[in-house]
Protein backbone atom coordinates (compact mmCIF):
# COMPACT_ATOMS: atom_id res chain seq x y z
CA UNK A 1 0.00 0.00 0.00
CA UNK A 2 1.37 3.42 -0.91
CA UNK A 3 2.07 6.10 1.66
CA UNK A 4 -0.71 8.21 0.15
CA UNK A 5 -3.28 5.44 0.56
CA UNK A 6 -2.16 4.88 4.15
CA UNK A 7 -2.46 8.60 4.88
CA UNK A 8 -5.95 8.81 3.34
CA UNK A 9 -7.11 5.77 5.34
CA UNK A 10 -5.78 7.19 8.59
CA UNK A 11 -7.21 10.64 7.86
CA UNK A 12 -10.65 9.16 7.13
CA UNK A 13 -10.60 7.43 10.52
CA UNK A 14 -9.85 10.58 12.48
CA UNK A 15 -11.65 13.24 10.38
CA UNK A 16 -15.30 12.44 9.70
CA UNK A 17 -15.84 15.55 7.58
CA UNK A 18 -12.91 14.59 5.35
CA UNK A 19 -14.22 11.03 5.04
CA UNK A 20 -17.80 12.05 4.18
CA UNK A 21 -17.24 13.20 0.65
CA UNK A 22 -13.80 11.86 -0.12
CA UNK A 23 -14.72 8.73 -2.08
CA UNK A 24 -17.38 10.44 -4.16
CA UNK A 25 -15.13 13.41 -4.83
CA UNK A 26 -12.25 11.17 -5.82
CA UNK A 27 -14.46 9.23 -8.24
CA UNK A 28 -15.60 12.51 -9.84
CA UNK A 29 -11.98 13.59 -10.12
CA UNK A 30 -11.03 10.33 -11.86
CA UNK A 31 -13.90 10.71 -14.35
CA UNK A 32 -12.76 14.25 -15.08
CA UNK A 33 -9.22 13.04 -15.74
CA UNK A 34 -10.48 10.33 -18.09
CA UNK A 35 -12.61 12.85 -20.00
CA UNK A 36 -9.64 15.17 -20.41
CA UNK A 37 -7.47 12.32 -21.66
CA UNK A 38 -10.16 11.29 -24.15
CA UNK A 39 -10.46 14.86 -25.45
CA UNK A 40 -6.70 15.11 -25.87
CA UNK A 41 -6.63 11.78 -27.70
CA UNK A 42 -9.38 12.91 -30.07
CA UNK A 43 -7.66 16.22 -30.72
CA UNK A 44 -4.38 14.46 -31.49
CA UNK A 45 -6.19 12.06 -33.82
CA UNK A 46 -7.81 14.97 -35.65
CA UNK A 47 -4.45 16.68 -36.05
CA UNK A 48 -2.90 13.50 -37.45
CA UNK A 49 -5.73 13.03 -39.97
CA UNK A 50 -5.25 16.47 -41.53
PyMOL commands that set and color helices and strands:
alter all, ss='L'
color gray80, all
select helices_A, chain A and resi 3-14+16-49
alter helices_A, ss='H'
color red, helices_A
deselect
rebuild
show_as cartoon
